[in-house]
Structure formats: structure tokens, C-alpha cells
Amino acid sequence: MGVDGNADSRWCADGGSVPQWFQVDLGKPEDLTGCRVTWEMDQKAYLYTIEGSADAKVWKPLAGSTDGKLTTQIQTHKFTATGIRYVKLNITELPEGAWASFYELEVFGPKMVPAAKFVPPSPKTGDLLKTVKAAAGFDATIFAAPPDISYPTCLAAAPDGTLFVGVDLNGSLGAKAGKGKVVRCIDTDGDGKADQFNKFCDVESPRGLWWDDNTLYVLHPPFVTAYRDTDGDGVADKVEDLVTGLGFDLKTRGADHTTNGFRFAIDGFFYIAVGDYGAVKAVGKDGRTIQLHGGGIVRVRPDGSGLEIVTRGQRNIYDVAVSPTLDLFTRDNTNDGGGWDVRLSHGVPTVNFGYPTLFVNFPDEIIQPLADYGGGSPCGALFLDEPGFPKGYGHALYFCEWGRSQVYRHPLTPNGATWKVGQEPFVNLPRPTDLDADGTGHLYISSWKDGGFDFSNPNVGFVARVTPKGWKPAAFPDLKKATDDELVTHLASDSQVRRTYAQREILRRGAKAAFFAEKLTPLATGDQSLSVKVAAIFTLNQLAGVDTKPTLVKLTADATVREYALRALADAPEHRSTAPTQPFLDALADPSPRARTQAVIGLGRIGNVDNAGAILPLTADSDPVISHVAVQALVTLRASAACLAALDSADTKLAPGALRVLQTLHEPAVVDGLITRLKATTDTTRRRGLLVALARLANKEATWDGKWWTTRPDTTGPYYKPVTWAESPKIATALRDEVAKADADGLRWLLPQLIRHRIEMPEVTKAVVELAQKDAGLRRAVVEVMAARAAPPAEMVPLFAEVAKAADESPAARATAIRGLGKLASQPARDALVEALTTTDKLPKELEAAWAEFARDGKRVGELPQYTKLTTAAAPGARELAWGVIASIADRNLGDPKARQAANAAVKDALAKPDAAPAVINAITRLGLTSFAPDLRRLAAGTDARAAAAKDAMAALKLDAAGGASGPLVGTLKYEDTVAQAIKIKGSADLGAKLFGRIGCANCHTVSTKEPLKGPLLAGITTRYNRTELLESILKPSAKIAQGFESFQFNLLNGKTVTGFIVRESGAEVEVRDATGATVVVKKDEIDERKPGKLSVMPEKLVDELTTTELASILAYLESLKTK
């Protein structure tokens, strides 16, 4: 391999280290004129030299690349050398995520061979089809595959079946220019496989596509652009940007978390999925601007007009599914490392989903998802409404789940203003990214098979076509040749694709508006399906504009379409101010929750604050969606006067909603009004509502500086970066007065509220501690809140210590207090922690986990002298904890080598002493440190008291007496051989759990949603990655670094450097965890420079000293971890 001329084979080193070398014997001395190296990866800078020799002893340089400028996969060098028999390739430095590996090393004689484009062999279509498993009743074909397309990020099916495929060789994290394009694919012979391909356009980071009237609309952050094919040759020749500034370009980072897919809807708007990069200033073609801090849905028309925000508070939604009746659906997930919990949401306009500042600690203020499906990575979405599909499939919601290699179908059931949702597998295929339907009954699904987060090789992905069995598609009609009456008939079709394109053609014939209006009105009121009625209403609305308002008002009298007529009346941003308000006011009392929802949204959009009084009662609606949108409408109207007046109303149901509105309005009059009412009332419920509103108004969100909060922002809330404002001192005085005069019951309620709102007042913290020491209920609440902070206040040490040692407290509460003490570096905190962990011989499992976590913490490496001293303590528990710390340092293969050497020597010395050995053996057993197996076997073979303890430890650790390794050591095998062996071995989950802790995995990984989050959560990891992928992550951690777990180097103003991955980032600080598991909190104003690292924080060779059986046992342990 590597010199056999076979494109299917390559040479690879047995590890990711350098230097590496490869030598060739030509058989006899030759005259050389050059050489060529074909590397494993393209667009990567391998650094190397090539040398020649006549005797393999004396070498001379021939060629090479030592400056990193060459990045092509094939690198050819010309030189002249005589009498060369041996050629050596010396690899000195590797690109990020690569090993020393190449397909071919060729040397040339006097006749130079022209460099040919090397392409690794493309996957066979039959082999790809085996990876696609569709639901019963469907057939699948491989429609397109490498080399014709690769790395497909998005799809757009033209109604006639022509497919446009967005290709992005950067994946999600790469950021090189010139890696994106759109490929047009045509199946000319109808066999389900495209046979004609051409590049339609070059475009960076394509994420959304839609085709209409010889124009491909492309969402490619930070743009929405129209690529027009004016001469019909299948290639774009005219380009027009419709929206600019919608997200960030590749100069900031790869396209992950920026603006993603979009869908065109029957109301004439694109609905765009914006990741939490947000948009500092997006500008539409008509000059309208928006700023969106975080993720959400925005919309814009195909001509670039009407740009506006639809929803807020989402994270990294990849696509929006739009139903024919204009319901919006997204699948999102929470923080990386926080479980990747997939949230399917109904995107009602104006709602806030609360990410990142509200969804954890203020869930009552947001709209909750329809479902939480645990771990996953959602991608493309489609609401299919097409004939020919089996029952339940043709009118249904679909989502691609990249993390689970599945396309899901989601049955929907009406539930008030929203829906109840189910989930059923539809198509299983590797890493689906998007899906779309044409107008002839075909569904297309793109796959990211064999791809990672950046470019790795050219043969990544494919597109499958799924069709109902027995379906005989009819050709899509040529709508440009259709008569006006035929277009109306097509608009009444049972196909959403046909309705959409019929609408577009009708609108292009705008000069016949009167004719179409006459024909379409009956469609909106007849016995057609609701989808057809909605299509008719919004075609009318776009066709006639303000002139259609009388017709829409009449339609509000029809209960079956009332909500859609209301929506259309207030839909166009430029016409809202002239919309009649009475239909909306009338609908506020409508028995239909969906109609009430549209009435509230419409009044908010119309913008007349005089309607606030009519909206206020809806904040108390029994439907949570309606109450939420009512609050949002009043916030939009800035209805402070009406809400303050509602606080004085005899109708007490109005107060909660009014306060929810007021707490978002940072106006002096609001603050004065709240304080005045606080002083005037003695009613406990009323006072508490006023105090919560004041606590929220004590700070406000800082003006956004355009910087992203990374994949793990602080979720404490209620603000990401709280800052004071003009009224903050007045509010602080009022709150201090309340703390000073409150009785015990009042403080028990008030102090947690102040903590929850991050009101930083030293006297408050002191009062919290004093009161909590007297009140058990408050104590638990305060400990939980304070221990969750990255840096709890020092005043909490006595309270943490009290709870940690209290036998009458629950083990979970005690463990929380112990972890709080562990975050404090003071000697009193350390003494209290040691005492809490050593007061009893046998700890409950929660405290035992905290004991092990503390002993393994990478911070202990710097405290080795203190724990060495503690080994002589009088208390046996203290000695055992000390030896647990020291044995963990000796066992780890990371961190300070001198500390490891000293710790190892201390353990060996103690094991040699009969009086010291039992504490060491117990600590080794509790921590599962199987690396000390040889020492235990030696002691077990003895005759003194240590033998029994060593035998008990061996039994607990499941160590055999002979000590024979089961399988070869990983470090002695090539990567491919390690994978091949480990995959076949079942392994022991129990042993894997011990090894997981022993080799340091537990320093940075969390394995349960019930544990405090440290880093990447592994619960349910095998639902997202198979054994081969997990082995690659373990053996080659830098090959494919998952989003959110890139390492960073922080150069501080004081000259120090901090390196690790980001655990949490707020507006003021960053919490970083290094490879040993140690964390440090860095203030942002102390950072001089932040640079992304080239390698994963997870080290190479982590499992080199394990056998393949032990490695398989770690896999078995990961497979045992449940999602919840």
C-alpha cells in the first residue's frame, strides 16, 4: 500500500504522532527527475522532506514542503538526482485531525509523467442503497452520489423533478473559501437515478435552496441571494442579493450555528432558520433591518422585502417546516454537552422559546416545546402535502435526525392553539441532512455518509429518492402555458407543490387581478380542503394587497377560515397600520384558541396601544400559547400605562400578565409605578409580584457587541450579560429596604428570588447565610443555587459545610454542598470538604460519587504536598481520601509528570508498609484503579495482613490472579487493527465503568443528566454514534472534533495562558476545563487574545496502555448509558 498504484489502498502510520517515515527500495540505482505524493486528505498542509540515497546510509535532500503553503491532495516536485536507489519520505508535522497517511508515493525517471487528478474510488451505488431502509410501502434509489455530488447540505426539488443539491466541502466547521457550490441533477431516463449533472453556481456555505421561474434562491450566510438562469442553459448567469447581514460569513467561523435552511410558504414568504449566531444587522432589499441576538425564525419575501423576526429564543435550528395552513415547526437542541436534547417546537409568530437566558430557570415565561426526544442532532425539515403517498404519509411533518441516522414522521393532533405530536421512524439512512419533494410524487433525502465536521475525503454523502410503491407519476404541467382558468384549478389541487407554483404564476399575471379575485373568492369559502382555502386567501392577499381587505373582513365571519383571514389582514408589514381593528377585537372572545391567537398577534402587529386594554385579559387565557402571545403583544406595544393601571384593577387575574409585561419595560415610569404600589400594599401575593418585577428590572441586557456566546453560553438568566441602567440604584434601595424589614417568612421567599435574578449585594449574601443556618428549607434552596455558580461567594463556606456534614440532610443535598466547597480554594473550604467526605466509613452512593470526583479532579495535582501531609492524619477516612488523591495522580497519564512520578513513588512506598497499605488499597479499590493490578497481585501472594486486603481488592476490581492481559495492548497495534479487534469483543460494562474513571474520562465527561455538567454528556451517546465512530473519537480525538468541543487558548493580560474547552460562557466570564479536568474561570476583561486550538483537549494515546478487551469494555460501558 502507498506504492502499488491502487487508488483503493493507502499507507498509514500506527499513530497520530510525528515524526514518521516511509522508505522505498527501487532495486537498483536510478536517475530521478521528480516525485509525486498523493496524501489521504485534500486541502491540508502536511510538512515533509524527501531524501535520496545510494546505500540507505548517506542521504541527501531531494524535495519537500516545509512551509505549509502546499495544501492540495496531490503534490508534485521536480528535481534532478542521479544514482538514487532508496527514497525516504520524512513526515515532520501533520495538519489538525490527520495522521501520517498517503495513497501513493511515486518517483519519476527521465520522462516526467503529467500529474493527473487523483480521486479515491467512488462508492458503488448498490452498496449505498444497502444503507437506506425505507418504511414499508416505499421504494428507494440512489439518485446522486460522489463524484457527481458530495457533502450535500441542502436540497431543492423543482416541480418537474430536477434536483438542486447544495454542496459544502467545509462541512459545518471548515472555513476555507471556495468550497461551496450548487449542482443541478436530472434523471433523463426516469430510472430514479440522475444521469445529467452540472454546476449551477458557485456559492459559499449553501444552507437553503428553492427554485422558481428560472431562479434558484439560495440561503448562504450571511446572504439570501437569487441566482437566475436567464438563457435556460442550466447555469446561473445573473446574481442578486436579497438580504445581507443575516448571520456571519466564513471570516468568523464555519457555517455551524449561523443562518441555516429556509422554506417558502403559501403566504409568499421564506421562513428562515437562524442559528444562535443571530444577526447584528440584517438588511432586506427594501431597506428594512432587523437585529436578532440568538436564534429564531425570520421571514422575507422573494423580492427581498418585508424582512422581520417571527420567533426568538432558539438555538441552532437547521430548517423550518411550514404546513399548507402556515404552522411552523422546528427541531432544536440545547447546549452542547447538555444532552443534545432534541426539542420539537411549534413556531407561533412572536413567541420566545427562551434560549439561553430563560429556558432553564424561568421556564414559565417561555413557550415549551411540543416534545423532548433526548439526544440527537436535528437537520432538514419538510411538511409534505402530496397525493400518492400511503395514508398518514402524504400529509405529514418530517424531520431529518442526523445524530440518529433517521428521518422521522411526526403525526399531529390538534391541542388548543397548538398541537400534540408523535414520532415514528420513516427512513433510516446515514446522517440525513435535508429532504424535499417534487411535484410528481418523489421525495429526496440527502445523506452525509462518512462525513465529519470538516472535509475529510471527496466521497462523502449521497442523495436517495423515495417513492411510494406502485406510484406512477404524471408529468408536472407547464404552468406558463396554462390558461387562467387552469391555473385556478391547479390552485385547488391536493398537491402543495402544485398549489405553490400555480400561485406564483398567478401573481406573475398580476394584470388580471380582477379576474383571479373573482375566481379565487369562491375557493376560500367553498367545500374545498382547508389547505386550498388558505392558498386562495393568501393568493388574494398578495394579488390585491390593501384592496383585498374588504374581502378578508367578510371572510372573518366564516369560522372555518377566520384565523387565516385575520392573519392575512395583518400579514403585510407595510399595510398593517391601515388594517381594521374591529375583526381582531371581536375575535378576542372567539371559542377557537387558534382564532384568539391570531387576534392577539394581529393587534400587536397593527401597533395601536389603545387596544392594550382589550388584550390584557388574554394574558390570563387558559391556553398557554395565547397567554404568552398576549404578553408579547403588550411588550411590542410598550403598554406600560395600561399594565400599571391593571395592577389597580379589581380583576386580580390581570395582575400576573401585567407584571410579566412590566418587568420587560425598562422605563422610569414603570419603576416608579411599581415602587409606589409596593409601598402602598400589605397584600403578600401582590407584594411578591411587584418585588419580582423590580428584581428583573434591576438590570437589563447589555447592548450586543456582535460577539457570539459559543456553543455553551451561561443559562443562568435572566440576562446573558446583565448591566445596570439609570433606575438601578433606585431599585437597589427598594430591595435593600425590603430585606432589612422582612420577617423570616418574607426572607425565605425574597432571598432566593434575589439570587435567581443575580442581584449582587453583599448584605444580601450575608443575610442569606444567617437565615439559612436557622431554616432548613431555605438552606437547601440556597445551597443548590449557590453551588451551581462557577465561583460561589466565600461567605457560603459555613453553610456548605453545615449541609455537607448534616446526617439528616439527603445524600443529594450533601453532595451538592460538597461540590460547592470543591469550587472554593480557601483552606477552610478544603478542611470542611475533607471532614464531610471522611465522617463515616461507608458513604451513600451520591457522596461516594462526590468522593471519587474530588479525588480524581485535576486540581488536586497542584495540591499534592497537602494531601501527602494528610496521609498521616489520625482519622482513617482522611488518610484514605489522601491516598485516593495521590493514587489518582499516579494513575493518570496526563498532567505534571513530576507530580505523577512523586505520587507513584509515594504509593509504592506506602504499599510496602503493612500499617499504611490498607488505606492505599481501599482507595485504589474505591476508585477502580486497575493500573495497580501488578502491585495487588504481588501483595496477594504474600502472607502478611496485606494479602487479604489485596485479594479483596482484586475480587472487587475483577482482576485475575495470573495477571495475563486479555488481548494485545492498543499502543502496539495499528489503528485499523485496533478497530477491527475491539468491534468484535463484547466487553464488560462493569470493567468499562472502572476504566472510564481510571484513565481520566470522568474528568471531563458527564454520564448522567442527574450529574452536574462538566463537559460532553455521554448519556445516550450510542444513539448518535456507532462503535466505529466512537473508537475513532477515542483513538484519534483530533480527527473529527465535535462542535462545541474545540480547544481554545486564552492569553491573559497578566502574561498567563489558559488552555481547554469552554464549559460555560457568560457576558462577563468564561469557564474553561483542561484535559486533566481542572476548571478555571477567566474574566473577559482580563483576556488579551483568544485563539482556537488545533487539537482536541482529549489527548492522543489515552488508551495505549489498555488491552483491546479493556477498550471494548469502555465501549460496552458507553452502550450501557441511557439517554435519560
PyMOL commands that set and color helices and strands:
alter all, ss='L'
color gray80, all
select helices_A, chain A and resi 125-129+363-365+402-404+479-481+484-491+496-508+510-525+530-555+562-569+573-578+582-587+593-606+609-620+624-637+640-647+654-662+668-680+684-697+728-741+744-756+762-772+776-787+794-805+811-822+827-837+845-856+858-870+876-891+897-911+917-927+930-940+945-957+970-972+975-984+989-998+1001-1004+1021-1023+1027-1035+1084-1086+1108-1120
alter helices_A, ss='H'
color red, helices_A
select strands_A, chain A and resi 11-12+20-39+47-53+60-65+74-93+101-108+133-134+138-144+152-157+163-168+180-186+196-202+208-212+215-220+223-228+238-244+259-264+270-274+279-284+289-292+295-300+308-314+321-322+328-333+342-346+371-372+378-385+395-401+406-410+412-415+418-421+424-428+432-437+443-447+462-468+700-701+722-723+1046-1052+1057-1065+1069-1073+1079-1083+1087-1096
alter strands_A, ss='S'
color yellow, strands_A
deselect
rebuild
show_as cartoon
